[in-house]
């Protein structure tokens, strides 16, 4: 059998991204296609370096090209994170492609730990990432990232330079005030502070800016809905009924303000004894998966209740950075891949379809 460039492109038009449900050619994911004899080489440009479907796409591409006559398929991988529709018009964060909110219906479910490890995971997978602590009353990002006591500087006297930790750009109100000071602010002052932290920080070019929201359904999420184009919100819950009831209410609130719910994370999902390896479901298990099915949203993953997660947070070294090969980190990374995939679905599903460019075979 033999194959030419036109035949190869025709075969690739039949290969769909499993999540986006469109073919790779119309998604502009096929680059630098070349055929030498029956050997086909190409670059597949994913919509995120954290793509959860990379392996499946690779298998489908190879199968399609071999069925079309290729004796060998050489795939190189790249990634280009797509920006949320209208992001260039944002006056607050013009260089940020996607704002990802992390919220919870109630406090105490580990939302900030999930947000920080989500950000670190995306960075380690190859994205440019920042994290903003939007929990004005209870900022915990400085502690979790090891930036406690550091103060941001300003190059021009107008905008703050974010702090750096674990490859992230980091900002929090906790880095601007005395850590022992209680912020006794009314709602308008809180929302104004959040908008200032978005607008008056030099975030630069980012693929993802993760916002750790305050718990509940108060002023901050409402203000963000009115002022930024968020790609979506990740909701965090523990498995027990009281937490799930609150997260369902949070989901309804985000629906009302037209912020897409990317999915639900079950944190503190189970505890595995480090000595006997017996599993104990301290806060129950599987409740968030059932709630996600009931709400019709993605289930993004289970995060174990584990001593290493707590210890890493207390030291300012998130477990994904401190023990990247451990099972706890792998759970966060898997969850983060699912979040990145959900963001791509939201962004590309809402973006207008453009003419296909860059997918033509080389002469």
VOGU-3710 file (C-alpha; in Angstrom, 3 decimals, decimal comma):
1> xxxxxxxxxx> 0,000/0,000/0,000  1,039/3,623/-0,520  -0,162/6,957/0,792  0,084/10,592/-0,267  -0,503/13,847/1,589  -4,078/14,280/0,405  -4,981/10,755/1,474  -3,355/11,327/4,859  -5,288/14,545/5,409  -8,523/12,843/4,413
11> xxxxxxxxxx> -7,826/10,118/6,966  -7,122/12,676/9,696  -10,414/14,430/8,987  -12,074/11,277/10,307  -10,198/11,386/13,631  -12,116/13,229/16,334  -10,880/14,653/19,597  -12,799/12,415/22,063  -13,901/15,344/24,238  -14,339/18,110/21,691
21> xxxxxxxxxx> -16,109/15,753/19,262  -14,720/17,480/16,205  -12,065/16,283/13,814  -8,439/17,225/14,331  -8,138/19,070/11,019  -11,066/21,436/11,614  -9,712/22,048/15,125  -6,356/23,156/13,618  -4,583/20,467/15,606  -2,733/18,980/12,605
31> xxxxxxxxxx> 0,529/20,748/11,748  3,543/20,051/9,517  2,140/16,982/7,830  4,737/15,305/5,610  4,791/12,024/3,668  7,995/10,297/2,588  7,176/7,087/0,787  4,783/5,383/3,162  6,112/7,126/6,288  3,854/9,886/7,643
41> xxxxxxxxxx> 5,087/12,456/10,130  3,042/15,213/11,706  2,745/17,522/14,680  -0,445/17,217/16,726  -1,037/20,474/18,585  -3,229/19,771/21,589  -5,557/22,390/23,030  -3,778/22,119/26,396  -0,506/20,544/27,547  -2,596/18,868/30,250
51> xxxxxxxxxx> -4,823/17,119/27,692  -6,367/14,015/29,284  -6,985/12,425/25,868  -3,469/12,553/24,399  -2,959/8,783/24,439  -6,348/8,125/22,831  -5,718/10,742/20,139  -2,321/9,206/19,374  -3,816/5,729/18,981  -6,598/6,998/16,725
61> xxxxxxxxxx> -4,222/9,018/14,538  -1,909/6,053/14,029  -4,782/3,673/13,319  -6,352/6,026/10,761  -3,109/6,659/8,896  -2,103/3,006/8,839  -5,540/2,100/7,513  -4,975/4,686/4,765  -1,678/3,093/3,708  1,046/4,353/6,046
71> xxxxxxxxxx> 3,671/1,833/7,077  4,995/4,084/9,836  3,505/7,050/11,718  5,716/9,552/13,521  3,789/11,863/15,845  5,286/14,889/17,552  3,265/16,641/20,224  2,722/20,302/20,905  0,126/22,341/22,760  -1,498/25,720/22,356
81> xxxxxxxxxx> -4,015/26,681/25,013  -7,007/28,386/23,440  -8,338/31,588/24,973  -11,865/31,964/26,256  -14,098/33,889/23,811  -13,864/37,640/24,323  -10,807/37,450/26,573  -8,939/40,071/24,529  -11,612/42,585/25,462  -11,122/42,029/29,184
91> xxxxxxxxxx> -9,862/45,219/30,823  -8,873/43,329/33,973  -6,556/40,558/32,756  -5,731/41,090/29,067  -2,869/38,568/28,980  -4,754/35,738/30,693  -6,291/33,179/28,352  -8,512/31,384/30,870  -9,699/32,194/34,373  -10,604/29,068/36,336
101> xxxxxxxxxx> -12,546/29,569/39,561  -12,337/27,084/42,422  -15,294/27,272/44,767  -17,190/25,373/47,428  -20,601/25,545/49,014  -19,094/25,602/52,516  -15,763/26,026/54,251  -13,564/23,246/55,537  -13,636/21,035/52,445  -10,040/21,703/51,362
111> xxxxxxxxxx> -10,886/24,083/48,538  -7,653/26,071/48,800  -5,535/22,913/48,894  -7,263/21,724/45,728  -6,813/25,134/44,068  -3,078/25,307/44,809  -2,376/21,738/43,715  -4,484/22,270/40,593  -2,343/25,279/39,695  0,935/23,454/40,381
121> xxxxxxxxxx> -0,229/20,419/38,388  -1,104/22,520/35,345  2,269/24,255/35,564  4,166/20,977/35,802  2,278/19,688/32,771  3,596/22,610/30,725  1,160/25,517/31,086  1,834/29,083/32,226  -0,173/29,438/35,428  -0,981/31,961/38,128
131> xxxxxxxxxx> -3,057/31,697/41,286  -5,005/34,489/42,955  -6,287/34,135/46,498  -9,740/35,695/46,272  -10,679/34,586/49,794  -10,180/38,010/51,382  -11,329/37,096/54,889  -9,392/33,829/55,097  -6,403/33,946/52,735  -4,484/30,675/52,916
141> xxxxxxxxxx> -2,575/30,679/49,622  0,516/32,372/51,174  0,844/29,523/53,668  0,130/26,798/51,108  2,642/28,178/48,575  5,405/29,096/51,015  5,128/32,839/50,303  4,053/33,807/53,817  5,868/36,983/54,868  6,921/37,938/51,334
151> xxxxxxxxxx> 5,755/41,270/49,937  5,181/42,010/46,249  7,097/44,821/44,570  6,148/47,272/41,824  8,334/48,226/38,875  6,288/51,192/37,702  4,542/52,329/40,879  1,150/51,390/39,438  0,990/47,606/39,161  2,236/44,932/41,537
161> xxxxxxxxxx> 4,547/42,157/40,438  3,180/38,782/41,564  5,253/36,601/43,838  6,821/33,434/42,441  6,508/29,963/43,953  6,725/26,474/42,455  6,663/27,888/38,935  3,490/29,884/39,619  2,690/33,569/39,743  1,057/34,099/43,138
171> xxxxxxxxxx> -0,958/36,946/44,647  -3,028/37,206/47,811  -4,362/39,904/50,079  -2,461/37,953/52,730  0,768/39,170/51,103  -0,284/42,814/51,471  -1,459/42,989/55,080  -0,113/41,915/58,446  -0,909/38,190/58,860  -2,231/38,869/62,361
181> xxxxxxxxxx> -4,564/41,624/61,156  -8,275/40,863/60,838  -9,911/42,409/57,785  -13,217/43,794/59,027  -14,583/44,847/55,635  -18,063/45,065/54,260  -19,013/43,418/50,972  -18,214/46,355/48,631  -14,691/46,661/50,035  -14,100/42,925/49,583
191> xxxxxxxxxx> -15,252/42,867/45,968  -13,266/46,022/45,202  -10,127/44,368/46,608  -10,612/41,272/44,446  -11,036/43,357/41,299  -7,925/45,358/42,183  -5,911/42,185/42,628  -6,994/41,154/39,146  -6,506/44,527/37,460  -3,494/45,970/39,291
201> xxxxxxxxxx> -1,223/42,920/39,185  1,116/42,332/36,266  0,000/38,795/35,481  1,660/38,813/32,064  0,844/36,024/29,635  -0,887/33,096/31,331  -2,697/30,040/30,018  -4,639/29,672/33,263  -5,264/31,960/36,222  -6,728/29,937/39,100
211> xxxxxxxxxx> -8,906/31,931/41,512  -9,395/30,467/44,974  -12,847/31,800/45,880  -14,244/32,305/49,363  -16,686/29,557/50,343  -20,400/30,005/49,823  -22,442/32,039/47,390  -21,726/35,623/48,411  -20,527/38,854/46,837  -17,232/37,735/45,301
221> xxxxxxxxxx> -18,549/35,146/42,815  -21,347/37,531/41,835  -18,885/40,366/41,228  -16,591/38,122/39,199  -19,516/37,000/37,072  -20,210/40,629/36,204  -16,608/41,641/35,503  -14,588/38,729/34,101  -15,085/36,068/31,478  -14,360/32,951/33,518
231> xxxxxxxxxx> -13,841/29,731/31,600  -15,698/27,998/34,415  -15,727/26,950/38,043  -14,448/23,811/39,737  -16,582/22,888/42,747  -14,981/21,085/45,688  -16,847/18,958/48,211  -16,244/16,224/50,718  -18,412/13,113/50,366  -20,794/13,584/53,297
241> xxxxxxxxxx> -24,354/14,764/52,811  -24,038/18,170/54,511  -21,218/19,234/52,180  -22,967/17,876/49,099  -26,157/19,778/49,922  -24,169/23,013/50,019  -22,288/22,307/46,792  -25,568/21,683/44,984  -26,725/25,143/46,067  -23,419/26,594/44,866
251> xxxxxxxxxx> -23,930/24,948/41,487  -27,358/26,529/41,174  -25,895/29,940/41,996  -23,223/29,668/39,291  -25,881/28,557/36,825  -27,879/31,706/37,575  -24,891/33,980/36,918  -23,953/32,072/33,730  -20,584/30,746/34,891  -20,097/27,216/33,511
261> xxxxxxxxxx> -19,558/24,511/36,119  -16,564/22,523/34,893  -17,213/19,716/37,334  -17,043/18,434/40,880  -14,031/17,228/42,897  -14,411/14,879/45,855  -11,773/15,892/48,379  -10,846/13,863/51,491  -12,347/10,947/49,625  -10,894/8,145/51,726
271> xxxxxxxxxx> -8,057/7,475/54,152  -5,538/4,683/53,627  -3,650/3,711/56,778  0,100/4,063/56,117  0,788/1,035/58,351  -1,803/-1,616/57,503  -3,007/-0,073/54,159  -6,636/-0,527/55,212  -8,989/2,029/53,653  -11,369/3,964/55,891
281> xxxxxxxxxx> -14,052/6,223/54,477  -13,980/8,814/57,247  -16,263/11,269/55,416  -18,016/8,551/53,399  -17,011/7,847/49,804  -18,508/8,307/46,354  -21,042/10,941/47,323  -19,583/13,607/45,050  -19,633/11,270/42,046  -23,321/10,604/42,643
291> xxxxxxxxxx> -23,975/14,329/43,121  -22,171/15,126/39,859  -24,336/12,607/38,036  -27,445/14,107/39,624  -26,423/17,648/38,639  -25,377/16,614/35,136  -21,781/17,815/35,477  -18,417/16,122/35,160  -16,906/14,220/38,030  -13,324/15,483/37,993
301> xxxxxxxxxx> -11,698/13,110/40,444  -11,152/11,847/43,984  -8,471/13,288/46,259  -7,505/11,114/49,246  -7,418/12,246/52,842  -3,710/11,863/53,449  -1,105/13,088/55,903  1,320/14,061/53,116  -1,201/16,508/51,654  -1,574/18,252/55,003
311> xxxxxxxxxx> 2,147/18,233/55,748  2,990/19,682/52,332  0,480/22,468/52,779  1,817/23,348/56,218  5,378/23,545/54,828  4,347/25,644/51,861  5,279/22,848/49,465  2,149/21,464/47,746  2,262/17,683/47,494  2,362/17,843/43,692
321> xxxxxxxxxx> 5,629/19,792/43,969  7,071/17,996/46,985  6,281/14,386/46,051  5,294/14,446/42,356  5,503/10,666/41,907  3,405/9,805/44,956  -0,188/8,554/44,738  -1,493/11,762/46,287  0,143/13,893/43,597  -1,066/11,547/40,858
331> xxxxxxxxxx> -4,637/12,031/42,065  -4,254/15,818/41,803  -2,634/15,575/38,364  -5,409/13,340/37,037  -7,981/15,786/38,377  -6,105/18,693/36,777  -6,031/16,996/33,382  -9,793/16,593/33,617  -10,168/20,276/34,508  -7,998/21,321/31,553
341> xxxxxxxxxx> -10,048/19,129/29,249  -13,272/20,650/30,553  -11,888/24,158/29,968  -11,035/23,271/26,361  -14,558/21,967/25,811  -16,051/25,191/27,182  -13,707/27,454/25,225  -13,820/25,700/21,874  -17,493/24,835/22,143  -18,333/28,537/22,482
351> xxxxxxxxxx> -15,764/29,924/20,041  -16,797/30,657/16,462  -15,476/28,183/13,935  -12,634/29,714/11,950  -11,163/28,741/8,589  -8,672/25,895/8,896  -5,107/27,182/8,720  -1,734/25,597/9,207  -2,966/22,092/8,431  -1,896/21,912/4,838
361> xxx> 0,762/19,333/3,929  4,242/20,541/3,181  5,169/20,761/-0,455
//
